[in-house]
């Protein structure tokens, strides 16, 4: 994933693979480059439980960030 800058993160839908680059939110782990979740279209409204991935493609352990 190539983000435009460090203040942005890529969001991708688990189902349809819709992708968008957005401004990073305070709750996004700093080392994450990708947040994967279901988009509002695929889940029927809203997002659910995201997974974050680092530049190496490995899923981040969110316990480290939210203790």
Beta strands, then each sheet from edge to edge (+ up, - down):
strand 1: 8-13
strand 2: 19-23
strand 3: 32-37
strand 4: 51-54
sheet 1: 2+ 1- 3- 4+
end
